[in-house]
């Protein structure tokens, strides 16, 4: 059950942090870093082993500049050591489970306490509030159905910061009708879904909703798509960088020049190998959470490429900046009837699948407009390939609202799913572009 007093306390303090001096922010960041490293060493078997293997004691890491003494961890290592990643100081039966939607085709399960969940929500709200969101704004978000229950009954009764969801699986024409009925002050959602919504409005020749501003995230949108949405809906578009592992990580303020990093809650390193890149150079994004204690994430390579900035924003907020994330641009998939789907729709659909925990890795390849190959690497389970195949095909046709006979799904079970030619484990690929 949400503790609203605690959540409000988190939000109040987070809002103050953006106006701290850079020096005060850095001191706070280093203090929280030392605390989480000491905790991980004392209570998390995985990290205790990592420290000892590296010949490092928590006392050796006094600031973020000392983090390079510790190894970088990746998703496959977390998955292989999931049990040892959870703190011995928490009651596992009371933890909340989160899972990534598998944008790389490899689901990752994470665990947080109720207090950590409240902190994540407060951090999310801080970004929107800094863009101008008000407590009683009509807040409409295009998202996955499993997010629909995230607002509590009390929150809905009070009408304070309550998102009203529209399913990402609903066809754009129906999304337009729902959005018109809801008349949002703030329109939020996956970047590609917002583009499809705006495209549908444009085809109808007139946008009939007038949000004060638009927030896009979950996937990287290109400049053309953002400008198209802005022009069509006549509202500024603020981009946000987030992940299931860390919630909001960086966000645009009304200046929209660069992205403010949530440096009071996360340390982001931009690396070329083991070395920090310079401002304006591309680097692998490696993150350390300063608020995850139930399942700490220390020097975790999230799989994205980003560009740091040494500048400061005209808005006066002291949070450090990054230019852009360059590693998560999705492309749209066109069906035989002209309908367009985003890769995100497929990854969320897999996330909702009843046998999702039995899937070790997956990939969707659009071979032709009407043919999709589903590559599946299964975990050792009691579920047979035949049962999973039938259930998966039926599930995807239902959640994606595909007309009977429109497309064919060919399911192939593989011992390993090879890396894409781009070097990434891409989960959704279209060969029809």
N, C-alpha and C positions, 0 to 999 in steps of 0.2 A: 504493500500500500504506500502510495506516495506521501512523503512528509513535506507538506507545502511550506512550512516555516523554514525547513532546511533548504529546500529548493530556492526560496526567496532570498535566503541568506547568501547562497552561492551566487545567484544572479546579481544581487546588490554589489558584492565584492568584485565580481568579474567586470561589471560595468565601470567600477572605479579604476581597475587596473589599466585600462586603455589610455588613461590620462597621467599615469605615473611617468616619471623621468626614465630614460633608457637605463641609467645606472641602477635605480631602484628596482626596475623590472629584472635586470640581469642578476642582482643580488638575490631577489626572490626566487628566480629560476634555479640558480645554483643551490640555494637552500633546499628547495623541493627535490632537486636531483639527488643530493646527498641522502635525503631521507628515504627516497624510493629505492636507491641502490642498497642502503643498509638493510631495509626491510626485505628486499629480494634475496639478499645473501643469507639472512637469518631464517626466512620462512619458505623459500621456494627452492626445492631440490634442484631443478634445472639450472637456475642461476648460480647456486652455490657451486655446482660442478663447473660451470663456465668460468667463474672467478678463479677457481683453483687451477683449472687447465691453463688459464692465461697468466697465472702467477701474479694476480692482482687482488688486493684487498679493497673493500669499499672505501677505506680511509685514504687510499691512493688517488681516488677520483674526487677532487675538490670542486672543479668547475666543469662546464661543458667542454672546455678545451682539452680536458683529460679523458674524454670519452673514447678517444682513439686507442686507448689501452685495452678496451674490451672488444670482443669479436662482434661482427655483424651477424644477425640471425635472419633466416628467411622462412617463408611460409611452410616449406616442406619439413623443416626442423621443428617448427611449432606443432605441426600435425603429428609428427612422429613421437613427440614427447608431451602430448597434451596433458596427461595425468600429472606429470611432474612440473607443469607450468603453473599449477594452481597453488595458492598459498596454503600452508598447513595451519594457519591461524584463523581461517574462516570456516564457517559451516557450509559445506558444499551443497547440502540439501536446500539452502536458502538463496543460492546464487541464481541470477537471471542469465539465461542463455541467449547469445546473439550469434548470428552466422552471416558470413559474407555471402553475397548473391552469386559468387563464382564467376566474376568477370574474366578470370583467367582459366576458368574451367575446373578449378580446384577449391571446393568449399572449405572454409575455415570456421571452426566453432570457438567462440570466446565466452568468457564468463565474467560478470560484474556483480557487485553488491547493489542493493537498492539505493544506497547513498551515491554510489558511482553513477548509477543510471540517472539520478536526479541532477548530478553535476553535468552530465552529458547534455541533458535537455536544457539546462541553464546556459551552457556554452553555445548551444544552437540558437537560443533566443537572443543572446547577446549580439550575434552577428546581424540578425534581422532588426533588432532595436536600433543598432547603430546606422541602419539604412533608413530608419524612420517608421518602423512598425509600432503601432500603439496597442495597448492591452485589448481593446474591444474592436479592433479592426476585423472585418470579414476576411478571413484568411483561408484561401482555397488552395489545396495542394494536389497535384497530379502524382499519385504514388501507387505503391503496391498494396494489394488488399491486406497483407499481414500487418500493415501500419495503421489500419483503420481503428483498432481498439486502443491505441496508445494514449488517447485522452480519457481521463477518468470521468465518472458521472458527475462528481462535484465540480470539476473543471468546466464541464459543459453547462452545468446549471449556473455557474458564476459568469460564464461567457468571457473569460479572460484568457487570451492567447490560445484560442481553440482552433486548430486546423480542421477544416471540412474537406474530406478526401473525395477525389474523383479517381476511379480506377485507371491505372496506366493501360489496362487491357481493353478498356472500352474504345470503340472506334472513334476517330476524331470528330465525326459529325455529332455523335451522342455527347462527347465531351463538351463540344460547343454549346449544346442545349443545356447541359448541366451548369456550365460556367455562367451562361446568360441568366439562369434562374437564381444562382447564388450571388451574382453581381459583386465580385471580390474587390476589396481594397488592396489586398496583397495576393498576387498570384505566384504560386511556388510550384516547383516540380522538376522532373528530369529535363535536362536541356533539350534533348531531342524531342521529347513529348511536347514541350512548349513550342518548339518550332513547328511540329505537325499541327498543333492547335491553331497557331497563327496562320499557317498555310491554308487551313480550312476556312478560317475567317476571311482571308484574302480572296479565296475562290468564291465566297458569298458576297464579295465586293465591299463589305463593310464590317468593321469590328463593333459589336454591340455591347462589349464590356469595356470598362475604363478603370483598370487598376491604377493605384497611385504609383506602385512600382512592382517589378517582377524579379523573382529570385530563381536562379537556375543552378543546378548542381548534380551530383552523382555521376556525371560524365562530362568530359570536356567538350564544350561547344565552340565552334569556330566563329570568327568575327562576323562573317556573312550571316550566319544563322541568328546571332544575337542582334545584329542591326535590323535584320528582317523582322524579328519579333518586336523590337522596339518601335519600328516604324509602323507596323501593322496595328499594334495595340496602343500606340502613342503613350508609352510609359518607359522609364529607364529600366534597364536590365542589369541586375547585380549578380555576378558570378560568384560561386562559392566552391571551395575545394574541401571535400570531406571523404571519409571512409567509415566503414562499420567499426574498424578497430579503434579509431580515435575521434569519431564524430566530426564536428567542424574543425578543420585544420588551418584554413586561411580563407579570407573573404574580402570582397571589394566593398569599400565605403562609397558614399555618394560621389567622391572625386573620380573613382573608377580608373585610376592610373595604374595601380598595382594591387597586390593582395596583402592584407594584414595577416601575419602569422599569429596564431594563438600561443604566443611564447610563454605565457604564464601557466599553460597546461600541457605543452608539448615542446620538445626540442627537435627541430628539423635540421639535419645535416644534408648538404649537397656535395656528393663525393664523386671523384674520378678515381676509381680504385679505392685506396685508403686515404687519399688526400682531399682536403676541401678545395672546391673550385672557387674561382674568383667571381665577384659580382658580374652578372651578365653572361656567365658561362653555364652550359648545361651540366647537370650532375645528377647522379642517382639519389633519390630521396630516401633517407634513413631516419627513422623516427624513434624517439624515446618519450613515452607517456609519463607525465608527472602527476597523474591522478589515478592510474590503474594499480591497485594493490592486490585485489583478489587474483588477478592474472596479469602480472606486470609485463610490459612490452618495452624492452631495452635494446636500442640499436636494431630496430626491426626494419628491414628493407621492404618497403610496401609495394615495390614493382613499378614505380613511376619515375619519370625524368622531369626535373624542374630547373628553374633558373632563379638563383637568389639575387637580391638587390641590396645595395649598401645605402640607398637613398632614404629620404624621409618624405612623408606625405604632407601635402598642404593642409590636410584636415586637422593636423596637430596631434593625432593619436600616435602614441609612442611605440606601438607594437612594430617589430621589424617587418620588412617587406620581402615579397618574392614577385618576380615578373609574371610567371605563367607556369602552368603544368603542361608538359608536352607529351605525356605518355598515355593518354586515355581517350583519344579521339575515336568515336564510334562512327560507323557508316550505316546508312539506312538500307533495309531489305525490302524490295518491291515484290509483291505477289502477282499472280496472273491477272487478278481482277483490278490491278492498279493500286490496291491498298498498300500502305507502307508501314512496316514494323521496325522498331529499333532493336539492336542487339540486346539492349537492356530488358526488353520484354521477354526474350528467351531465357536470359539468366535468372530473372525473377520467377519465371514460370518453373524453371528447374528447382529453384529455392523452395517453391510451394509443393513440389512433388512429394507424395506420401513416402516414397522410398529414397528420399534425398540422402539420408544418412548411409544408405547402402552404396551410393555412388562415390567412388574415389576421385574420379576425374571425368569430365565430359567435354565434347566439342560438337557444335552444330555447324554444318557446312551446307550452304545453299548451292547445290550443283547446277540446278536450272531454276527458272522461275517457279516451277511446280514440284521440284524435288529437293528435299532436305535430307542429308545424311546425318544421323545422330550417332556419334562415336562415344562409346561408354566403356570406361574401365571400372569394374565393380570391385568392391571390397569383399573379402570372404564372408559370406552370409548364408542364411538358409533360403533366401529368395532366389528362385530360378531365373535364368535369363528369359525364358518364355513369359513368365509372370510379369517381370519388370518391363519387358518390351511392350506387352499388351497394355499395361497400366500407363506407361509413359506416353505412348502414342495417343491414347484416349485422353489423357490429362492435358497434353499440349493442345490438341484440337479444341478442348473445352475452354481452357483459360485464355487461349489466343482468339477464341470465337471464330474459328475457321469453318467455312461452309464445307459440307460433306463433298469429297471429291476434288476440292480446290487444290490441295497439295498432297504429295506422297511423302511419308516419313520412312526412311530406310535405316533401321537400327543395326549397328555393327558393334559387337563386343570385342574389345581389343585388350591384350595384356599390357600394352603401353600406348599412350597417345603421344605421337612425336611432336617436338617443338616446331612451331610454324617457321616459315622461311624468314620471317622478320626477327626471329630469335626469341619471341615471346610465346607462352602457352595461350594463344588466343582462343577464347571460348566460342566465339561466333564469327564465321567467315562467309562472305558472299563471293562467289565466283562469277556473278552476273553483271558486275560493273564494267 
